[in-house]
Amino acid sequence: MKILIVASIFCLTTMTLQAQNGKLPPVDKSPMDMSYYPPNYPILKIQDKAVEPLLARVIYSRPQKNGREVFGDLIDFGEIWRLGANEATELELFKDCKLGNAKIKKGRYSLYAIPSTGKWTIIVNKETDTWGAFKYDASKDVARIDVSAEVQTQAAEDFSMYFEKGSNSTSVLLNVYWDHYKVAIPFVF
């Protein structure tokens, strides 16, 4: 019995020392973020203040401008882009909706964009859990819509996405800001 206790203590001590000597992965330069509609839904839910049902959330990585020229240089106009950094941006819909004329079933999707100076083509694709747009497959698109790209006087240093209520009670806008551009993606629930 003493041998079993000593062996157990030795194993636990060895595992603890190994865990302490292990290195944590480096902090990502483009941290992951999440936005909900309704805005701040998880906080409202735990405070019993949620008055609207959860409709959508987006999970994305936030690259920074860092003094670079983003569109037309870092991100080529007319080319497919993952709409963020690292993994392709993920959109989760908790209710069926429409994007333009396309009907989209509730579920998980990837979001892509093809930016140009006056408009961006926004793409909802059924392939998820993929890195970047390297394996983008247009045959898996479920919706595409062209949205106006508005030039902003103030540059957004961090790529940002957030939801807000649209112009009527059934529409929700997913706003995308980075560098000197803003686009609003209109979902109708």
N, C-alpha and C positions, 0 to 999 in steps of 0.2 A: 504494500500500500504506500509506503514511504517513497518507493521508487516512482510510482505513478504520480504522486503529488509533485515530486521534484521534477519529473519530466514535463508535467503540465506547466509548472512555473517557468521552466526553461523555454518551452515553446512560446508561451505568452510574452516573455521578455524579449525573445528573438523577434517575434512579429512586431512588437511595439517599437523596437529599435529600428527595424527595417522601414516601418511607416514613417518614423521621424526623419530618417535619412533620405527618404524619397523626395524628389523635387516636384513641385507643383508645375502644371503647364503654364507657359507665359500668358500674360493677360493679352487678349485680342486687341488689336489696334482699332477694330471696328466692332464695338460691343453690340450685343443683341438687345433688341428692345421690342416692346409689344404695345399695341394700341387696340382699344375696344370700342364698339358701339353697342350701347350707350357709353360715352366716355366715362372712365373710372368705374366701370361696372363691378369689378370684384370688391372695391371699397364700398360702393353703394350697397352691394348685396350683403356684406357682413354687418353694415350699419342699419339694415332693414329699410333702406331709402331708395331701392331700385323701383322705379315706377314704370319702366319700359322693359320688355324682354330683351335678353341678349340676342343680338342679330349677327354680329360679325367681330372678328379680331384679325389682326395682321401681326405676324412675327417677322422681324427683319433685322439685318445688321446695319449699323450706322457708320458709314465711312465719313471721314472729315475732308474738307477742302484742302487744308494745310498749304495755302498759298498757290495751289495748282489751278490751272485752267481745266475745269471739269469737262464740260460738254464741248465736243469738237476736238478734244485732245485726249484726256484720260478715257472718256467714253465717246466713242465715235458716233456721230450722227448717222442715222439710217441703219444701224446695226442692233441686233438683239442684245438686251442688257437685263441682268437679273433683278433690277430695281432695288438695289442696295449693294451690299458686299457679302462675301463668303457664300453661304448657302443661298439658293434661290429664295426670294421672299415668299412666305407662306400666308395664304388667305384661308381662314376658316369661316364658313357661312353656317349659321345655326338655323337658317330658314331659307327656303327657296327664294330666288330673287331674279331680277332682270338687269342686264347690263346692255344698254342699247336695245337691240331687238332680240338678243339672245337670252333664253331662259337658262338659269343655272340652278342645279339642285343643291340642297344643303350638303356640306361636306368640306373636305380639305383640298386646296388647290395651290399651285405656284403662280406667282404674278411676275410677268416680264413686261418690258417696255421697249419700244423702238423710238428713241427720241429724235426729233428734228427741231429746227429753229421755231417753227410756228405751231407745231402740233406733236403730240406723242401718240403712238399706237400702244394701247394697253392690251395685254394678252392674259387671259386666264387659262391655265393649262392643268390638265388632270395629273401630270407627273409631279410627285412630291419627293421630299427628302433627297434633293440633288444639289450638287455644288455648282454655283455659277450658272452660266448658260451654255456650258461646253457640250452638253448632251441634249440641248433643247430639241424637241421633236414637234414640229408644227402639226403633225397628224393627231396630236393629243390636245390640241386647243379646243376649249369649249366656248370661248367668247373672245371677240376682238372689238375694240372701240377706239376711235380717234377722239382725243380730247385736246382742247386748246392748251398751248404752253404759254403761260404769261411770264413776261420778263419782269423781274422785281428789281427795284433800285438798290435794296439792301441784300447782299449775298447771305445765304444761309451757310454757315460754316459746317454744321453737321447735317447729314442727310436725315430728314424727319418725315414721318407719316403720322397723321391723326385723322380720326373720324369726326364729323359734325353733322347735325341735322341739315337736310337739304331744304329746298324751297317749298316743299309740301310735306304733308304728314307721313308719306310713305317713302320718301327719298332720303338717302344717306350719302354724304360725300366723303371719299377717302382723299384727303389732301396730301400731296407729295411736294416737299420743298428740298431743293439743294442748289447750291451756287446761286445763280440769278434766276432760277426757274421755279415756277409753281404750276402744278396741274391738279385738277379736281376730277376724281373718278366717280361718276354718279351711279349708285346702286338703287334699285327700286324694290322694296320688299312688300 
